[in-house]
Amino acid sequence: MDEQVLAAMARWPNVPAAFGWLSLSRRGQWFLHPQGRGWGHPDEEPGEAITNPRIVAFMGRNYQCDERGRWFFQNGPQRVYVRVDGAPWILRMEPDARAGARWTTHTGQAYGPVTHWWLDDEGCLYAQARQGAGLVADRDLAGAIDALRLADGRPLSAWLEDAPAPAPGAPTIAVRLSVPPDAGGDAAADPARAAAPLGLLPAAAVETTLGFVRRPR
């Protein structure tokens, strides 16, 4: 967190948390709900996109999770809980011709190493890492499925053609990010490219399995 935020928290330690005012879209866009009805109301607000670069950067630096899996933006002394439409982190694939693709979050931070991948029955690709759960942005999904490879070198897309329907206890496979042919040995040994299991699960089980709350109360 920013030093000024930590100082404000110390000075005013008992400010009530806010709910309903802020959401994060499945594409990593912050939305403000001016009437505080972002969720939990019959007339939920669609929200207004927050686009000011300085505000977006400030929010990203002060975005965290509590012990119950609820994500929030620490706005000075006040904790503003976030409705998470996809996952706490929206992942983007940053290509690199020599080192290969890398994962970054909607806040511009490096993400990983990924310890587990999950594909739900709606075609969404989720990841788990020390930072928390991530969802691959829809614009990067096709590239991600092509870049993730099985142990025998086949792209994940080849396996998905014959994959079983998502169900509890479905078998898992191991996948890892592909390494460009002209990349050096350091790229292949990069922990960010370590193999991780990929499992299938129903969309309704995403929050429980990945350990986060989409609509905090």
C-alpha positions as CSV (number, residue, x, y, z in Angstrom):
1,M,0.0,0.0,0.0
2,D,1.0,3.6,-0.4
3,E,2.6,5.3,2.6
4,Q,-0.1,7.9,2.7
5,V,-2.8,5.2,2.8
6,L,-1.0,3.4,5.7
7,A,-0.7,6.8,7.5
8,A,-4.5,7.5,7.0
9,M,-5.4,4.0,8.3
10,A,-3.3,4.6,11.5
11,R,-4.8,8.0,12.1
12,W,-8.4,6.9,11.5
13,P,-8.5,3.2,12.3
14,N,-12.3,2.6,12.7
15,V,-13.8,4.0,9.5
16,P,-16.6,1.6,8.4
17,A,-16.1,-0.4,5.2
18,A,-18.1,0.5,2.1
19,F,-20.0,-2.0,-0.1
20,G,-21.7,-1.5,-3.4
21,W,-19.6,1.3,-4.8
22,L,-16.9,-0.4,-6.8
23,S,-16.7,-3.3,-9.3
24,L,-14.0,-4.9,-11.5
25,S,-15.2,-6.2,-14.9
26,R,-14.2,-9.4,-16.6
27,R,-11.9,-7.3,-18.8
28,G,-10.1,-5.6,-15.9
29,Q,-12.0,-2.3,-16.0
30,W,-12.9,-0.5,-12.7
31,F,-16.4,0.8,-12.4
32,L,-17.8,3.2,-9.9
33,H,-21.5,2.9,-8.8
34,P,-22.4,6.4,-7.7
35,Q,-25.4,5.5,-5.7
36,G,-23.8,2.5,-3.9
37,R,-26.0,0.0,-5.6
38,G,-23.5,-2.0,-7.5
39,W,-24.8,-5.3,-6.1
40,G,-27.3,-6.5,-3.5
41,H,-30.1,-4.3,-4.7
42,P,-33.1,-5.0,-7.1
43,D,-32.0,-1.9,-9.2
44,E,-28.3,-2.6,-9.5
45,E,-26.4,0.2,-11.2
46,P,-24.4,-0.6,-14.4
47,G,-21.7,1.7,-13.1
48,E,-19.4,4.3,-14.7
49,A,-16.0,3.4,-16.0
50,I,-13.0,4.8,-14.2
51,T,-10.5,5.9,-16.8
52,N,-8.2,8.5,-15.2
53,P,-4.8,6.9,-15.4
54,R,-3.6,8.3,-12.0
55,I,-6.7,7.1,-10.2
56,V,-6.5,3.7,-11.9
57,A,-2.8,3.3,-10.9
58,F,-3.6,4.4,-7.3
59,M,-6.3,1.8,-7.0
60,G,-4.1,-0.9,-8.4
61,R,-1.4,-0.2,-5.8
62,N,-3.9,-0.3,-2.9
63,Y,-6.0,-3.4,-4.0
64,Q,-5.9,-6.3,-1.6
65,C,-7.7,-9.3,-0.1
66,D,-9.0,-9.9,3.4
67,E,-8.9,-13.2,5.3
68,R,-12.4,-14.2,3.9
69,G,-11.4,-14.0,0.2
70,R,-13.1,-10.6,-0.2
71,W,-11.2,-8.1,-2.3
72,F,-11.1,-4.4,-1.6
73,F,-9.5,-1.0,-2.5
74,Q,-8.1,0.7,0.5
75,N,-9.1,4.3,-0.2
76,G,-7.2,6.2,2.6
77,P,-8.7,5.0,5.9
78,Q,-11.7,3.4,4.3
79,R,-11.9,-0.2,2.9
80,V,-14.0,-0.2,-0.3
81,Y,-15.1,-3.7,-1.2
82,V,-15.1,-4.7,-4.8
83,R,-17.6,-6.8,-6.8
84,V,-15.5,-9.1,-8.8
85,D,-17.2,-10.1,-12.1
86,G,-14.6,-12.5,-13.2
87,A,-11.7,-13.1,-10.8
88,P,-9.7,-10.8,-8.6
89,W,-6.9,-10.6,-11.2
90,I,-7.6,-10.2,-14.9
91,L,-4.7,-11.8,-16.8
92,R,-3.2,-10.6,-20.0
93,M,-0.5,-12.3,-22.0
94,E,2.4,-10.1,-22.9
95,P,4.3,-11.6,-25.9
96,D,8.1,-11.6,-26.1
97,A,9.7,-13.0,-29.2
98,R,12.8,-14.2,-27.4
99,A,11.7,-15.0,-23.9
100,G,8.1,-16.1,-24.7
101,A,4.8,-14.9,-23.4
102,R,4.4,-13.7,-19.8
103,W,1.4,-13.1,-17.6
104,T,0.5,-9.7,-16.3
105,T,-2.5,-8.5,-14.3
106,H,-4.9,-5.7,-15.0
107,T,-2.9,-3.6,-12.7
108,G,0.3,-4.1,-14.7
109,Q,2.0,-6.5,-12.3
110,A,3.7,-9.7,-13.2
111,Y,1.6,-12.7,-12.3
112,G,2.8,-16.2,-11.3
113,P,4.2,-18.7,-11.2
114,V,0.9,-20.4,-11.8
115,T,0.3,-23.3,-9.5
116,H,-3.0,-24.5,-11.0
117,W,-5.1,-23.9,-14.1
118,W,-8.8,-24.4,-14.3
119,L,-11.2,-24.4,-17.3
120,D,-14.9,-24.1,-16.6
121,D,-17.9,-25.3,-18.6
122,E,-18.4,-21.8,-20.0
123,G,-15.0,-21.8,-21.7
124,C,-13.3,-19.5,-19.2
125,L,-9.6,-20.1,-18.2
126,Y,-8.7,-19.5,-14.6
127,A,-5.3,-19.6,-12.8
128,Q,-4.2,-19.8,-9.2
129,A,-0.9,-18.3,-8.0
130,R,0.4,-16.7,-4.7
131,Q,-1.2,-13.4,-5.7
132,G,-4.7,-15.0,-5.8
133,A,-7.1,-16.2,-8.5
134,G,-6.8,-14.9,-12.0
135,L,-9.0,-15.0,-15.1
136,V,-7.5,-14.9,-18.6
137,A,-9.0,-11.9,-20.4
138,D,-11.3,-12.9,-23.3
139,R,-9.1,-11.1,-25.8
140,D,-6.1,-13.3,-24.8
141,L,-7.9,-16.6,-24.4
142,A,-7.2,-18.0,-27.8
143,G,-3.6,-17.1,-27.6
144,A,-3.3,-18.6,-24.1
145,I,-4.8,-21.9,-25.2
146,D,-2.3,-22.0,-28.0
147,A,0.6,-21.0,-25.8
148,L,-0.1,-23.6,-23.1
149,R,1.4,-26.9,-24.1
150,L,1.1,-30.5,-22.8
151,A,4.1,-32.6,-21.8
152,D,4.3,-34.0,-25.3
153,G,4.4,-30.6,-26.9
154,R,0.9,-30.5,-28.2
155,P,-1.1,-27.2,-27.7
156,L,-3.8,-27.3,-25.1
157,S,-6.3,-26.8,-27.9
158,A,-5.6,-30.2,-29.3
159,W,-6.4,-31.9,-25.9
160,L,-9.6,-29.8,-25.5
161,E,-11.1,-31.4,-28.6
162,D,-11.4,-34.7,-26.7
163,A,-11.6,-33.3,-23.2
164,P,-14.3,-34.8,-20.9
165,A,-17.2,-32.6,-19.7
166,P,-16.3,-30.6,-16.6
167,A,-17.2,-32.5,-13.5
168,P,-16.0,-33.0,-9.9
169,G,-13.0,-35.4,-9.9
170,A,-12.4,-35.0,-13.7
171,P,-8.8,-36.0,-14.5
172,T,-6.1,-33.3,-14.7
173,I,-3.3,-32.8,-17.1
174,A,-0.1,-30.7,-16.8
175,V,0.5,-27.7,-19.0
176,R,3.2,-25.1,-19.3
177,L,3.9,-22.0,-21.4
178,S,5.7,-22.8,-24.6
179,V,9.2,-21.6,-25.1
180,P,10.2,-19.9,-28.4
181,P,12.7,-22.1,-30.5
182,D,15.3,-19.4,-30.4
183,A,15.0,-18.7,-26.6
184,G,18.0,-19.5,-24.4
185,G,18.1,-22.1,-21.7
186,D,17.2,-19.5,-19.1
187,A,13.8,-19.1,-20.6
188,A,13.1,-22.8,-20.4
189,A,14.2,-22.9,-16.8
190,D,12.1,-19.8,-15.8
191,P,9.9,-20.8,-12.8
192,A,7.1,-18.8,-14.5
193,R,7.1,-21.6,-17.1
194,A,7.0,-24.5,-14.7
195,A,4.3,-27.1,-15.5
196,A,1.1,-26.8,-13.5
197,P,-2.0,-29.1,-13.4
198,L,-5.1,-28.1,-15.4
199,G,-8.5,-29.3,-14.2
200,L,-12.1,-28.9,-15.4
201,L,-14.8,-27.6,-13.2
202,P,-18.4,-26.2,-13.4
203,A,-18.7,-22.4,-13.5
204,A,-20.8,-22.5,-10.3
205,A,-17.8,-24.0,-8.4
206,V,-15.2,-21.3,-9.4
207,E,-15.5,-19.2,-6.3
208,T,-15.3,-22.1,-3.9
209,T,-12.5,-23.8,-5.7
210,L,-10.3,-20.8,-6.2
211,G,-11.1,-19.2,-2.9
212,F,-12.6,-15.7,-3.5
213,V,-15.9,-13.9,-3.2
214,R,-17.4,-12.2,-6.2
215,R,-20.1,-10.2,-4.2
216,P,-18.8,-9.4,-0.8
217,R,-21.2,-8.6,2.0
